[in-house]
Amino acid sequence: MKHLFEKLQHHFPQPAIDKVEHIEANSHIVTIKNITLLDPSGNGQWLDGSVPQQTMIDAHIQSCVMYLLNENYLEDHRYQLAKIQSFDAIKEAFPGDQLRIESEFKSSKNDLISFESRSYINGSQSSEMTLKIRQTNASTSSTFIHPTASVHSSAILGHGVHIGPYCIVNEGVHIGDHTHLTAHVMIDKWSIIGKHNAIEFGAVIGSQAQDVKYKGEVAYVKIGDHNQIREYVTINRATGKDEVTEIGSNNMLLTNTHIGHNCKIGNHVVMANVVHVGGHVHIEDNATIGGLTGIHQFVRVGKGTMIGGYSRLIQDVPPFMLCDGNPAYVRNLNAIGCKRSGMSKSTLTDLKQLYKLLYRSNLNTKQALSEFSPQESSDEVDHLLAFIQHDASRGISKKSVTNSTEE
């Protein structure tokens, strides 16, 4: 029966069945559910000591799906709840009880399969339920919404979207194809999320700006494709009518990262655990931010930078630099990162020259730029020059004392 549990995991991230006791083809299945305090449906809150009805409902649904998985060994089918026709809780269950669930196949019409399912505790009936399960071909990439999830009627979900247990999808949300919300995820008003994103337990996307100027106006979070948004990440929507907090594609935002209102995050950015980003911050492509780093509002972090852990950024960090400290200083050129990106030797030589003029000489920024003589024109050097010469509100990160004395 191990293969059935492996298949079940593709349909339900949180299994509610512990054992398959008996299956009879074209007839019924008998399964076992052990009630514990750790059941996800309980959410750690047992108001009168008894099991929430949702725990029993989940067990009935998964018992029926197990029957279908055994009947159909093909990998190209998916199963999800279509309708609960009736549910009756006859006897309360408590942690330590064992539910014996008998789910009987009744009929199949088109893609809907009907079941009658009953549960027993020590031989006494505990609950009964009639339901319909929808069977779809995986190639149609049907959307799955867990029965405990709440999805607003105005939300638009793409093909193959997975909305896990206890997720909340609010008004005006758009979620692109094959994006996966694991469990207890909240996608708040007007958020627009692209394709193939993985959003993990407890993340909150699109909550209102933590800004005294925000008055409830319609504003957005827009997220690209193929992002990994891990546990308890929070991303605030923008302040200002029709303004946007924007996250690009192929980013990895690790546990407890916070991104404030009106931020712009590029592509292929990595933020380690507990990075906190203030409002209006702009982080360019391919930046790596170490854990427990705080970034002041309106700061810019340049392309290809690497920020050390436990840093405090209060000024802009130019592209292709290594930076850390509290407050953070530019320590060196990110030469290894530049090489790994496929940068040419001549471009890397020009970046080294510019870095030395800016951070290892006694010249001010204007003097350093006037002394700079690149070997050849390149997009990377042009980008660094434009970043430095941009009229920034926070100023450019200063050289450290150790840098000024380095050979």
Secondary structure, DSSP 8 states (H G I E B T S, - for coil): -HHHHHHHTTT-SS----EEEEEETTTEEEEEEE--TT-GGGTT--SSSS--HHHHHHHHHHHHHHHHHHH---SSEEEEEEEEEEEEE-S---TT-EEEEEEEEEEEETTEEEEEEEEEETTEEEEEEEEEEEEEEGGG---EE-TT-EE-TT-EE-TT-EE-TT-EE-TT-EE-TT-EE-SS-EE-TT-EE-SS-EE-TT-EEEE--S-TT--S---EEEE-SS-EE-TT-EEE--SSTT-EEEE-SS-EE-TT-EE-TT-EE-SS-EE-TT-EE-TT-EE-TT-EE-TT-EE-TT-EE-TT-EE-TT-EE-SBB-TTEEEEETTEEEEEE-HHHHHHTT--HHHHHHHHHHHHHHHSSS--HHHHHHH---SS--HHHHHHHHHHHS--SS-B--B-HHHHT--
